[in-house]
Structures are given as C-alpha cells and as structure tokens.
Amino acid sequence: MTELPKEVLALDQKIINFIRKGVDQQDPEGFNKLALEVFALQFKSISLYRRYCEKRGIKPEKISSWEDVPALPTDVFKVMEFSMVPSKRVRTFMTSGTTNPEERGKVGYDEGGLRLMDATIEEAAASFLFPDGMKTKVLIIAPSPEMAPHMIMAYGMNHLKDYFGLPQSCFLVGRGGFEVETLLKELRSSEEEGTPVTLCGGSFGFVNFFDACREKGLRFKLPSSSRTLDAGGFKGRSREVKREEFVEECGEILGIKKEFSVNLLGMTEISSQFYDSTLRNFHKGLPLPGVKINPPWTRTVVVDPETLKPLPNGEIGLLKHFDLANRGHILAIQTDDLGRKIGEGFEVFGRSKEGGARGCSLTIDEMTRIEKGK
Amino acid sequence: MEHIEVEAYYLPSQLKGHIKRLRTEVYGEGEVRIDLKIPSIDDTFIKILTQQIRKNREQYLAHLPIEKIVHVLDEASRRWLDKDYPLRRLALKTIPLITGFSPEVVEASIDAEMESSLREDMWRVLSLEIGNPLYLDDFQYSPHLDGYSRAFGPELIVSIFSENIPALPHLLFMRSALVKSACIGKVARGEPTFAPLYLKTIEEIDPKMAQCMAVLYWQGGEEEIEATLFGQADAVVLFGGVETCRSLLEKIPRRIKTLVHGHRLGFGVIGRKRMNHQELERLAEEVALDCSMFDQQACLAPHVYYLEEDGVVSPKEFCQAIAVAMERLNQRMPRGRISSGEASTIHQLRAVYEFRELKGEDVLMLASSSRTDWTIVYEKDPGTFSPSPLNRFIRIYGVEDIFQIPPALKPINFFLQNAAVAIGDDRENEFIRILGELGVARITSPGKMSIPSMMWHHDGISPLSSLLRWCDIEKKG
C-alpha cells in the first residue's frame, strides 16, 4: 500500500511524540501549536469542512488558539464522511445509531489515524486503567473486531487486550451472543489461580451479567487488583443504573474494590478516550473524587446549548471535544452530551432529555418509540 | 424581587376545609418568583370531592338554562380579552415563567382562544352538534322523530391534561358547562396555573356554576387517586402523549364514555397557482405565524409545509420570504425558552442541512443568526414525512405535484390533524377530498392553523354530542 503524504506522516509523528510524553505532561503551548497544525491541514484537505469554516470567517491564518477551531456537530457524520485522505481510508467505524439504525454516523480512518488511536489507548490506559503496571487477564464483554469491524469499542478493547493483557485474554460476545458460560468459567479459574482480571465492555453488558448472576445466586471473589472498565451507558439495553450502584454491584458480585471500577467515555467521532480518574487517584494516594480527565492531547469545552459559546467553569452545557488524534477526520467535535467542568476534569450526564410536559404535538422521539413498539 | 403566590388548584368552597396540607413548588427567574401552591390529596379527598361536586351540579348547573350558561361563559371570555383584567395580567406573569413561552406568545394565544369562545361561537357549535340547543334544557319537539327529544350530559366529566398548552383545559371546562356536566380537570406539571384562574373568573360571574368545577394537580402515575377519580366519572376526556393515553386508558372502567385526544401533527400545502409575487409576502407571513404560535408545540402546528414547484415564485424564493417573516415575528413575539436537548437537536439538524447544502445538494438552510430562535430547511420532497424538532423549526418540501403528497402521509395517517391548504385552482376540491379520506381532521388556510373555530370536530370527534345521551318520547299512536 502506498504511504500517506509526507506532510501527514510528519504531522502524525509530531502528534505521536506529544502523546508519548504521557498524561502528566503540561505543555499547553505544544498542544495549541499542534492543534492549529492539524486544523490547517484539515482545512486544506477537506473541502466541505473548509467551506464550513469559511462561512464562519475562520481560516488557519486568522486564528491563534485551538479554541477558535470550528467544531463539527456529531450528526453531520450521519450524512457525509470527513477524511483527510479519503483514498487511504483503511477502516470505517460507525456509531451505534440509538434512534434510526439507518442513520449511523460513519468515521473513516487511515493507517496513520489508527496509529494515533493506538498510541492514545496505550498511554491513557497505562495511566488510568493500569497505573500499577499490573498484568491481568482481560475479559471483554463485547464482540471482537472480526465480528464487529465497524465498532470502535471492539477495536479499542482489542488493542487493550493485546497490549496489556495476559495470553488467556479473550472476547466474550460471539456469533451466538454473550458467552456467559465462558465468562463464568474464566472468572472461576481466575479465582482459583489468583490471576487478576480486567473485565471490560459496555456498561449495559455488565448490568445484564449482574442480573444473570443474581438470578443464579452466583458471587465471585476475584483476586485483588482485579478491575472493571465499562463504557457507553445503557441505551435501553439493560436497566438504568446509577454510578454508585454500578460500583456497588461490581463489589458485591465480583468482589472488586470500589476504586477499581473505572468508567470510560468513548465516542466513535473521537479517537481518544476519556477515563475517569478513580483508580489513578487511588494509586497515587490522592483523595479526589473520580471525574473524566482530558489527556494532554485533548481538550473539552462546555458550551451554552443555545449560543454554542463557552460557559464558565461548573455550569452545565453541551460538551465540545478537541482531539489531536482526530487528525484523520476533524479535530473539534460538538456533541449532544450534557456535562460540566469540575475539579481537574469534567462530568458527563449523557444525552440531554426533554424536561417536563411540553405541547400536544407529536415529537420525533415519540414517533420513533411508537414505530419501534409496533 | 416580585413574589407571586398562585394556586395550582381550584375547588368548590365546601372542599376548602378538607385540604390538609399544601406544598409549594417554586419557579423563579430574575425579577419574579412564583410560589405554586399544591394541595396534597388522597383517595378519601377525591371521594368527598366527587360527591360534593355532583351534588352542586344537581342543585344548580343541571337545571340552569343553556342561555344562562352561554351568557356566563361569554362574559368570562370577554373579561379575559380585556388587557387590564387582573387575572389575565397575572396569567401573563405565571405562564411564561412556568412554560418558557414568551409573554407575547402567551398573550397572542389567550386572545386567539377567547376571541373564538364568545356567545355567537357557542351558539354555532351547539346548533352544529345538537341542532336545537334547547334539547339540553327540556324535551323539545323533534320533527324528524315526530315526537320529543332531550339530551343529557354526563353528571361528572373527568379530564386529564398532560401538556402545557393553556387552551386545552379552558376549552374542556367550557364544553362541560355547555352540556351541564360537573368537571374535574387534572392539569399538567407543564402549566397548572391557567385553569384555576379561569375558574376564578367563572366564580366572579356565577359562583354556583363555579362550584361544579374543580382543578387538581399531582405528579402523574398516582395510581390510587387516578383509579378512584376514573371510577367516579361518567365520562373521561384524555389529552396527552400516545403512550400516556394508552396507559391511562387501561385504568378507566369500560362502561365509562371516554374521548381521547392523543398527540397529533399538522402540515401545510401551497399550490403553484398561489406561488406568485403578489401574494408572496402575505402568505409567507401566514406560514411563519403557523410555525411560531405556541412555538410550534401545539398539535395544530405544522411540521412540514409543502410548496409546489413551477409557480412564478420557486419554493426556494418562497423560503427567503418566510425567513424574513420568521425574523420579524420573532422580534414581535419572541420564541420562548427551550431545554438544552431541544436546542442541541436544532443545532445538530441545522448543521446536517448546512453540510448537505455545501455538498451541492438541492437543499437550503436559513436560520436566526446566533441562537436557535427559528430555522427553515428546504429540500425536494423526499417522499416520506419527517417530523420537525419543533420550537420554530419548519421543514419545507418542494413538491412537483401536490398529488404526490398523500401517499407520503399514508403511513402516519393516524396522527394527522391539521392541514393548511392553499391551492387556488380546480384541483383544490379533489386534493381536499383525498386529505379528508386520509384522516386529516381540519383543513384551513395558511395563518389560521393555530386558531381553530370553537366549532371544529376536535381530532375528528364531535366534542359536545359525543358526550350526550338522548331520551326520545315517541308520539302515542
């Protein structure tokens, strides 16, 4: 396969070097410089995005801060693709399409983009999921990338498994669905052998597993240093569980210490991952509550839902993310997640729901639910 | 800071002593704070209330001549139309704060509702539905029967409102009074203040009539209270979401007459003959008004306006005129406050259309400059009907021929309610006939969507005669 253009490879190398400095570096100037370089290249290469920026009066030579880079709303990925080098696309990830399955967002990756994502996974997990450097058996309640080639979580967890996991690590969702028996067997053998486990997957998968265990009266006492990593919320695929309750269940059913339950915010449109700082703070002996942390190669800004202008710290608004590892598509992404800046990071409350009783007109959500129910 | 205390309930005077506890819900924004007083009620309270209200009706409203009833309701509407009427001024403070609608929107809606609730409107609806309104007072000679007939309304109507459109409770209390029924309405969290104020007006005019009416408010899903209330009713009228109505229906005993007004949607159609320069500005203003009243939250509002191609003015040109009108209207009658989720949906959808336009698709996105106040998206009719995210977001579909529209509406025909139609050539009758067959309940003109006449068959139902029971006396042979 022909390589990516030289300027792209050169930029990727700079970003990789920046990521490889780890999550503790403080180099806001370095971030700004790289963000502007990524923006300039995307502006040059992605003509639709360029026109979008120009309509807003934004050009690379006109701005001096990453904060001024125009963000792309996530829904736009449902109607078109944004690739810096479309001809070099090797992988397309799709959003899970919570409402209309036909309207799934698509994000294309070139080889360089995948290398950047790999680097973010390695650096972020090393700090937030394995701050103790522990080698564990990584058990994944999700399909493998072969089974779900368009699922970014499958890709990420696979890399996590290969990079950090012991040889027995495996995926637990196969052609026939969730392989509960295999998971039970693996958990029992870990208990017996004393091999610590990292159980990871979608949050709803955990909850369904907990429900199954409770029904069968099963409990585990996994070796200390075992941990969980869950991501993605419930999306109507299991009962809704509050974070504290989730962590309690990890303790009750798996025997996992509460500091060892780590949550991750991942999105198809964002190459990097936002871990919570629970385990990392515990490892460092910091008595801080766990919040989502921006690794130094990312930024998150909370904006006013009406004006999309930044809000002061602490106020609730929509999350807008900037990620250097998004070099292959678009640096700045405007999400429809509500959240707020807090302490050293941010909190995410998920998709904003309509509040209170509104009018008597049929709504899109109502229509979707009715269509599904029929 | 102004401090206003309002009651989210209205009860016959005999019941006041039975309220054990009042809780307070506080709404506040800047200069005004509202303390909403809400009584804690239980099963026993409901039983006492229903008994008392039936008794009050039997002693008064059941025997009140229809002429007197119309007079009281007419007087109430006239008071509300007076800009200096203290209760109107109070409602203009409470409703915007609680619902987020701008005061201008609320004011326009009160005017529209009350202007269509006057004496002549009531006589017309009574004649339309009952023929001779005096059937409600006593047996009247019926030439068709060659005998005598009389209409009886239910003794007690219970109604559940689950939305924030102030018009609905007022309309139902009027209808109940016209059929001489006592009425208990449960108002929604979205807007619980208008109905109690309206009943205070009735009390000012005819205290005994007001004793036959009550407004209650509780959080939905109070199983026991709802069951008791439904069990005591002779008729139930439900307003609400499709799912809410479905679950409420399960609680209503089968013998009870029930009318359901679920969430619906509207649309508009402008034919090529009407797409001309002479009418452009006025029609655009009318379309803008349809999309802006109640911030498009009412089921009367359009989600989509179809504009036919090959007129003198193209659909895209027409959109530019609507944009001017939307902006002008927003200055005069600003869009209200919306939730973060609603605002986010609008931004996301705008971006989708903006990019489709940038990509060269035949699409147009016009919007208020920085906020989400109003949005117009134009595209060629995709052949399927997509609902709008509302809050003054109108979809414009350019259609080659108006007869391509009905097939696209077929899959959602159950939800169709209102259509504004302006065709202007000899196809109009045929087109309207098809819409009628499809399930549309009301066909009107652009600009009139939000103000149905008092006479309309609400959601295709005859709102008065559906509640009546008839007794006929045949002439002895």
Interface residues (C-beta under 8 A of the other chain):
Chain A: L48 R51 Y52 K55 L72 P73 T74 D75 V76 K78 V79 M80 P305 E306 T307 L308 I316 G317 L318 Q334 D336 L338 R351 S352 K353 E354 G355 G356 A357 R358 G359 C360 S361 L362 T363 I364 E366 M367 R369 I370
Chain B: S162 E163 N164 I165 L168 A188 R189 G190 E191 F239 G240 G241 V242 E243 H261 H263 R264 L265 G266 F294 D295 Q296 Q297 A298 C299 A301 H303 I338 S339 S340 G341 E342 A343 S344 T345 H347 Q348 L349 A351 V352 E354 F355 R356 L358 K359 S370 R371 T372 P387 S388 P389 L390 I412 F415
